[in-house]
Amino acid sequence: MNGKKVLVTGGSRGIGAATALRLAREGADVAFTYVRDKEAAEQVVRGIEAAGRRGLALRADAADAGDAAGAVDWAADALGGLDVLVNNAGIGVLGPLESLSLADVDRVLAVNVRGAFLAAQAAAARLADGGRIVGVGTCMTQRVPGPGGTLYATSKAALTGLTKALARELGGRGITANLVHPGPIDTDLNPADGPYAQGQTAMTALGRFGRAEEVAAMVAFLAGPEGAYVTGAEFAVDGGHAA
């Protein structure tokens, strides 16, 4: 991916940070967004630069319509073009159905659905022919193992329709659109030694949490030259959660 120009939304930690660093090691210049943790964002920038590539961080909230689309234009302008959008930014609000407020619904749909749509819409106008859009979903779109995930699963399931429609809409320009579904991944938000880890581990076929780098590897394949004939597809990186 030497010289490719990439935007990763939500790239300061977890899967987003691992993806930004992996694509930099593959030769890409990487811009990414973050919401709160400026120090973590700066650390990712340093990691990108240590790989010999250009790294840029922008504070932008995917729940804000202007930020969601504006981040794409910022990245394309700052990098001198855009070859790859990784739609990673997302939030999860879990809990019993009756406990979910209208504010919860609006916030989750704003980030996970509207934000992803607006970023993809803006990217379609800026991506070079042969570009890539890679979304990050969840294993809960393929198997919801218990109660409490209604809102999160609903929001991430929308990305399946978005991805397949983008593949049709942009295929004439050689632009691919694909979706990666992580399973239980060891991150700050869902640590492998956390209070809910034992139950999640038991639901996988491999009996362990995944690493953010393992998800990033799939994203890198789809974003790179070897993924050129893959589009409109979904890929589980879930340790057999849906098996």
PEMO-V657185 format. One record per backbone hydrogen bond with DSSP energy under -1.0 kcal/mol. NH is the residue of the N-H (numbers start at 1). CO is the residue of the C=O. E is the energy in kcal/mol with one decimal. If there is no record, write none. Layout:
BEGIN
NH;CO;E
NH;CO;E
END
This chain:
BEGIN
3;27;-2.4
4;1;-2.4
6;29;-2.5
7;84;-2.3
8;31;-2.4
9;86;-2.5
11;33;-2.7
17;13;-1.4
18;14;-2.3
19;15;-2.3
20;16;-2.5
21;17;-2.4
22;18;-2.3
23;19;-2.7
24;20;-1.7
25;21;-2.1
26;22;-1.3
27;24;-1.6
28;23;-2.5
29;4;-2.9
30;54;-2.3
31;6;-3.0
32;56;-2.3
33;8;-1.7
34;58;-1.9
38;36;-1.5
41;37;-2.0
42;38;-2.6
43;39;-1.7
44;40;-1.9
45;41;-2.3
46;42;-2.1
47;43;-1.9
48;44;-2.5
49;45;-2.6
50;46;-2.1
52;49;-1.8
53;48;-1.7
56;30;-1.9
58;32;-2.2
60;34;-2.5
64;61;-2.0
68;64;-2.7
69;65;-1.8
70;66;-2.6
71;67;-2.4
73;69;-1.3
74;70;-2.7
75;71;-2.5
76;72;-2.6
77;73;-2.5
78;74;-2.8
79;75;-2.6
80;76;-1.2
81;76;-2.4
83;5;-3.2
84;5;-1.8
85;132;-2.4
86;7;-3.1
87;134;-2.4
88;86;-1.6
95;148;-2.4
99;96;-1.7
100;97;-1.1
105;101;-2.2
106;102;-2.8
107;103;-2.4
108;104;-2.5
109;105;-2.4
110;106;-2.1
111;107;-2.1
112;108;-2.7
113;109;-1.6
114;109;-2.7
115;110;-2.1
117;113;-2.6
118;114;-3.0
119;115;-2.2
120;116;-2.2
121;117;-2.8
122;118;-2.5
123;119;-2.5
124;120;-2.3
126;123;-1.2
127;123;-3.1
128;82;-2.1
130;173;-1.7
131;128;-1.5
132;83;-2.2
133;176;-2.1
134;85;-2.7
135;178;-2.9
136;87;-1.8
137;180;-3.4
139;182;-2.3
141;138;-1.7
142;139;-1.5
143;139;-1.7
153;149;-2.9
154;150;-2.1
155;151;-2.3
156;152;-2.3
157;153;-2.2
158;154;-1.1
159;156;-1.2
160;157;-1.4
162;158;-2.0
163;159;-2.7
164;160;-2.3
165;161;-2.3
166;162;-2.6
167;163;-2.2
168;164;-1.5
169;165;-2.7
170;166;-2.8
173;170;-1.7
174;171;-2.0
175;170;-1.6
176;131;-2.0
178;133;-2.2
179;233;-2.4
180;135;-2.6
181;235;-3.6
183;237;-2.0
186;210;-3.0
187;185;-1.1
194;191;-1.9
197;194;-1.3
200;196;-1.5
201;197;-2.9
202;198;-1.9
204;201;-1.5
205;239;-1.7
206;239;-2.0
210;184;-3.1
214;211;-1.4
215;211;-1.2
216;212;-2.4
217;213;-1.7
218;214;-1.0
219;215;-2.1
220;216;-2.7
221;217;-1.8
222;218;-2.2
223;219;-2.2
224;220;-1.2
227;224;-1.4
228;225;-1.3
230;227;-1.7
232;177;-3.5
235;179;-2.5
237;181;-2.5
243;240;-1.3
END
